Amino acid sequence: MVHCPECESDLVDESDVEFVEMDAAAGGLFAASKRFYVVACAECGAAVGGGVAGAKA
């Protein structure tokens, strides 16, 4: 079982976390081709993970 490091709530279902897309502005001539995201606890908002998703359309 996974628990939030801040509030100790159980992270069992997809509804227990929020996926927050981060701004991937690269600046310059080219737009960023990836989407960055943070996974946050739905109970307290603490970041519990993150990553990079596929190309941005």
N, CA, C and O atoms as CSV, one atom per row, in Angstrom:
chain,resi,resn,atom,element,x,y,z
A,1,MET,N,N,0.849,-1.174,0.000
A,1,MET,CA,C,0.000,0.000,0.000
A,1,MET,C,C,0.894,1.236,0.000
A,1,MET,O,O,1.913,1.277,0.689
A,2,VAL,N,N,0.503,2.240,-0.778
A,2,VAL,CA,C,1.257,3.482,-0.881
A,2,VAL,C,C,0.552,4.558,-0.063
A,2,VAL,O,O,-0.675,4.657,-0.070
A,3,HIS,N,N,1.343,5.357,0.638
A,3,HIS,CA,C,0.803,6.441,1.469
A,3,HIS,C,C,1.436,7.757,1.061
A,3,HIS,O,O,2.578,7.788,0.604
A,4,CYS,N,N,0.698,8.837,1.225
A,4,CYS,CA,C,1.229,10.179,0.994
A,4,CYS,C,C,2.290,10.459,2.058
A,4,CYS,O,O,2.055,10.198,3.238
A,5,PRO,N,N,3.453,10.984,1.664
A,5,PRO,CA,C,4.500,11.271,2.644
A,5,PRO,C,C,4.153,12.428,3.584
A,5,PRO,O,O,4.754,12.558,4.650
A,6,GLU,N,N,3.198,13.261,3.202
A,6,GLU,CA,C,2.836,14.417,4.025
A,6,GLU,C,C,1.693,14.112,4.990
A,6,GLU,O,O,1.822,14.328,6.195
A,7,CYS,N,N,0.562,13.604,4.457
A,7,CYS,CA,C,-0.635,13.439,5.292
A,7,CYS,C,C,-0.946,11.982,5.624
A,7,CYS,O,O,-1.896,11.705,6.356
A,8,GLU,N,N,-0.140,11.032,5.083
A,8,GLU,CA,C,-0.296,9.601,5.357
A,8,GLU,C,C,-1.597,9.005,4.833
A,8,GLU,O,O,-1.941,7.890,5.226
A,9,SER,N,N,-2.347,9.706,3.951
A,9,SER,CA,C,-3.564,9.123,3.379
A,9,SER,C,C,-3.177,8.034,2.385
A,9,SER,O,O,-2.113,8.102,1.768
A,10,ASP,N,N,-4.040,7.027,2.227
A,10,ASP,CA,C,-3.793,5.922,1.310
A,10,ASP,C,C,-3.959,6.396,-0.128
A,10,ASP,O,O,-4.920,7.094,-0.450
A,11,LEU,N,N,-3.016,6.015,-0.995
A,11,LEU,CA,C,-3.100,6.314,-2.417
A,11,LEU,C,C,-3.353,5.002,-3.137
A,11,LEU,O,O,-2.421,4.309,-3.544
A,12,VAL,N,N,-4.637,4.670,-3.289
A,12,VAL,CA,C,-5.033,3.377,-3.818
A,12,VAL,C,C,-5.607,3.497,-5.226
A,12,VAL,O,O,-5.239,2.732,-6.118
A,13,ASP,N,N,-6.503,4.449,-5.423
A,13,ASP,CA,C,-7.186,4.619,-6.704
A,13,ASP,C,C,-6.667,5.835,-7.445
A,13,ASP,O,O,-5.984,6.682,-6.870
A,14,GLU,N,N,-6.997,5.915,-8.728
A,14,GLU,CA,C,-6.610,7.074,-9.532
A,14,GLU,C,C,-7.201,8.363,-8.962
A,14,GLU,O,O,-6.610,9.434,-9.106
A,15,SER,N,N,-8.353,8.265,-8.321
A,15,SER,CA,C,-8.996,9.448,-7.745
A,15,SER,C,C,-8.258,9.963,-6.493
A,15,SER,O,O,-8.562,11.053,-6.008
A,16,ASP,N,N,-7.305,9.198,-5.975
A,16,ASP,CA,C,-6.540,9.614,-4.800
A,16,ASP,C,C,-5.388,10.554,-5.155
A,16,ASP,O,O,-4.759,11.128,-4.267
A,17,VAL,N,N,-5.111,10.711,-6.457
A,17,VAL,CA,C,-4.051,11.606,-6.912
A,17,VAL,C,C,-4.582,12.540,-7.995
A,17,VAL,O,O,-5.607,12.266,-8.620
A,18,GLU,N,N,-3.873,13.642,-8.206
A,18,GLU,CA,C,-4.193,14.597,-9.267
A,18,GLU,C,C,-2.990,14.705,-10.185
A,18,GLU,O,O,-1.850,14.764,-9.725
A,19,PHE,N,N,-3.250,14.731,-11.495
A,19,PHE,CA,C,-2.199,14.909,-12.483
A,19,PHE,C,C,-2.230,16.373,-12.918
A,19,PHE,O,O,-3.214,16.834,-13.496
A,20,VAL,N,N,-1.155,17.094,-12.640
A,20,VAL,CA,C,-1.089,18.524,-12.922
A,20,VAL,C,C,-0.049,18.743,-14.013
A,20,VAL,O,O,1.134,18.467,-13.818
A,21,GLU,N,N,-0.502,19.244,-15.172
A,21,GLU,CA,C,0.426,19.505,-16.272
A,21,GLU,C,C,1.197,20.790,-15.997
A,21,GLU,O,O,0.617,21.805,-15.610
A,22,MET,N,N,2.501,20.735,-16.200
A,22,MET,CA,C,3.371,21.889,-15.967
A,22,MET,C,C,3.649,22.578,-17.296
A,22,MET,O,O,3.630,21.927,-18.341
A,23,ASP,N,N,3.902,23.866,-17.275
A,23,ASP,CA,C,4.215,24.627,-18.474
A,23,ASP,C,C,5.548,24.154,-19.033
A,23,ASP,O,O,6.540,24.078,-18.308
A,24,ALA,N,N,5.568,23.836,-20.318
A,24,ALA,CA,C,6.781,23.334,-20.953
A,24,ALA,C,C,7.305,24.310,-21.987
A,24,ALA,O,O,7.887,23.895,-22.989
A,25,ALA,N,N,7.109,25.593,-21.765
A,25,ALA,CA,C,7.578,26.597,-22.728
A,25,ALA,C,C,9.097,26.552,-22.828
A,25,ALA,O,O,9.805,26.717,-21.834
A,26,ALA,N,N,9.577,26.328,-24.028
A,26,ALA,CA,C,11.020,26.220,-24.235
A,26,ALA,C,C,11.628,27.555,-24.640
A,26,ALA,O,O,12.828,27.773,-24.476
A,27,GLY,N,N,10.807,28.436,-25.163
A,27,GLY,CA,C,11.332,29.711,-25.633
A,27,GLY,C,C,12.082,29.534,-26.942
A,27,GLY,O,O,12.323,28.409,-27.380
A,28,GLY,N,N,12.440,30.612,-27.548
A,28,GLY,CA,C,13.192,30.529,-28.790
A,28,GLY,C,C,12.304,30.188,-29.979
A,28,GLY,O,O,11.121,30.528,-29.996
A,29,LEU,N,N,12.871,29.525,-30.959
A,29,LEU,CA,C,12.162,29.243,-32.206
A,29,LEU,C,C,11.264,28.020,-32.148
A,29,LEU,O,O,10.304,27.927,-32.913
A,30,PHE,N,N,11.553,27.084,-31.262
A,30,PHE,CA,C,10.837,25.814,-31.244
A,30,PHE,C,C,10.025,25.656,-29.970
A,30,PHE,O,O,10.466,26.041,-28.887
A,31,ALA,N,N,8.830,25.085,-30.109
A,31,ALA,CA,C,7.998,24.788,-28.941
A,31,ALA,C,C,8.468,23.473,-28.325
A,31,ALA,O,O,9.039,22.630,-29.017
A,32,ALA,N,N,8.234,23.302,-27.054
A,32,ALA,CA,C,8.607,22.054,-26.380
A,32,ALA,C,C,7.788,20.904,-26.951
A,32,ALA,O,O,6.590,21.056,-27.187
A,33,SER,N,N,8.414,19.766,-27.174
A,33,SER,CA,C,7.722,18.630,-27.769
A,33,SER,C,C,7.223,17.636,-26.726
A,33,SER,O,O,6.637,16.614,-27.084
A,34,LYS,N,N,7.440,17.912,-25.473
A,34,LYS,CA,C,7.012,17.008,-24.406
A,34,LYS,C,C,6.101,17.740,-23.432
A,34,LYS,O,O,6.138,18.967,-23.336
A,35,ARG,N,N,5.281,16.978,-22.706
A,35,ARG,CA,C,4.430,17.530,-21.655
A,35,ARG,C,C,4.972,17.027,-20.323
A,35,ARG,O,O,5.155,15.825,-20.133
A,36,PHE,N,N,5.226,17.943,-19.412
A,36,PHE,CA,C,5.726,17.596,-18.087
A,36,PHE,C,C,4.563,17.631,-17.104
A,36,PHE,O,O,3.697,18.501,-17.199
A,37,TYR,N,N,4.538,16.696,-16.165
A,37,TYR,CA,C,3.448,16.674,-15.201
A,37,TYR,C,C,3.951,16.304,-13.813
A,37,TYR,O,O,5.005,15.690,-13.649
A,38,VAL,N,N,3.155,16.701,-12.816
A,38,VAL,CA,C,3.412,16.357,-11.416
A,38,VAL,C,C,2.209,15.577,-10.924
A,38,VAL,O,O,1.070,15.925,-11.234
A,39,VAL,N,N,2.454,14.527,-10.160
A,39,VAL,CA,C,1.380,13.763,-9.523
A,39,VAL,C,C,1.303,14.240,-8.077
A,39,VAL,O,O,2.286,14.181,-7.338
A,40,ALA,N,N,0.114,14.717,-7.683
A,40,ALA,CA,C,-0.066,15.279,-6.341
A,40,ALA,C,C,-1.133,14.506,-5.578
A,40,ALA,O,O,-2.068,13.972,-6.175
A,41,CYS,N,N,-0.992,14.447,-4.265
A,41,CYS,CA,C,-1.991,13.836,-3.393
A,41,CYS,C,C,-3.281,14.650,-3.488
A,41,CYS,O,O,-3.250,15.872,-3.343
A,42,ALA,N,N,-4.408,13.992,-3.729
A,42,ALA,CA,C,-5.692,14.687,-3.846
A,42,ALA,C,C,-6.157,15.224,-2.495
A,42,ALA,O,O,-6.959,16.157,-2.450
A,43,GLU,N,N,-5.673,14.656,-1.402
A,43,GLU,CA,C,-6.079,15.069,-0.060
A,43,GLU,C,C,-5.393,16.364,0.382
A,43,GLU,O,O,-6.052,17.294,0.847
A,44,CYS,N,N,-4.053,16.417,0.234
A,44,CYS,CA,C,-3.326,17.579,0.755
A,44,CYS,C,C,-2.565,18.371,-0.295
A,44,CYS,O,O,-2.088,19.468,-0.005
A,45,GLY,N,N,-2.438,17.837,-1.526
A,45,GLY,CA,C,-1.756,18.540,-2.599
A,45,GLY,C,C,-0.250,18.351,-2.667
A,45,GLY,O,O,0.406,18.954,-3.517
A,46,ALA,N,N,0.311,17.529,-1.794
A,46,ALA,CA,C,1.755,17.289,-1.804
A,46,ALA,C,C,2.168,16.543,-3.066
A,46,ALA,O,O,1.469,15.625,-3.496
A,47,ALA,N,N,3.289,16.923,-3.660
A,47,ALA,CA,C,3.809,16.230,-4.845
A,47,ALA,C,C,4.313,14.847,-4.430
A,47,ALA,O,O,5.091,14.718,-3.485
A,48,VAL,N,N,3.859,13.814,-5.150
A,48,VAL,CA,C,4.283,12.453,-4.840
A,48,VAL,C,C,4.968,11.792,-6.023
A,48,VAL,O,O,5.400,10.645,-5.919
A,49,GLY,N,N,5.076,12.491,-7.145
A,49,GLY,CA,C,5.748,11.926,-8.321
A,49,GLY,C,C,5.677,12.892,-9.485
A,49,GLY,O,O,5.217,14.023,-9.333
A,50,GLY,N,N,6.121,12.458,-10.620
A,50,GLY,CA,C,6.097,13.289,-11.806
A,50,GLY,C,C,6.697,12.570,-12.984
A,50,GLY,O,O,7.175,11.442,-12.866
A,51,GLY,N,N,6.669,13.231,-14.122
A,51,GLY,CA,C,7.238,12.604,-15.301
A,51,GLY,C,C,7.054,13.437,-16.544
A,51,GLY,O,O,6.737,14.625,-16.486
A,52,VAL,N,N,7.265,12.774,-17.686
A,52,VAL,CA,C,7.162,13.409,-18.988
A,52,VAL,C,C,6.241,12.549,-19.841
A,52,VAL,O,O,6.390,11.329,-19.900
A,53,ALA,N,N,5.283,13.203,-20.503
A,53,ALA,CA,C,4.354,12.499,-21.392
A,53,ALA,C,C,4.790,12.717,-22.827
A,53,ALA,O,O,5.768,13.421,-23.080
A,54,GLY,N,N,4.073,12.119,-23.771
A,54,GLY,CA,C,4.407,12.189,-25.186
A,54,GLY,C,C,4.370,13.573,-25.784
A,54,GLY,O,O,4.194,14.569,-25.083
A,55,ALA,N,N,4.536,13.619,-27.073
A,55,ALA,CA,C,4.628,14.885,-27.807
A,55,ALA,C,C,3.355,15.701,-27.663
A,55,ALA,O,O,2.251,15.163,-27.582
A,56,LYS,N,N,3.539,17.005,-27.633
A,56,LYS,CA,C,2.429,17.947,-27.515
A,56,LYS,C,C,1.966,18.312,-28.925
A,56,LYS,O,O,2.781,18.630,-29.791
A,57,ALA,N,N,0.680,18.264,-29.141
A,57,ALA,CA,C,0.146,18.560,-30.474
A,57,ALA,C,C,0.003,20.041,-30.700
A,57,ALA,O,O,-0.432,20.463,-31.771
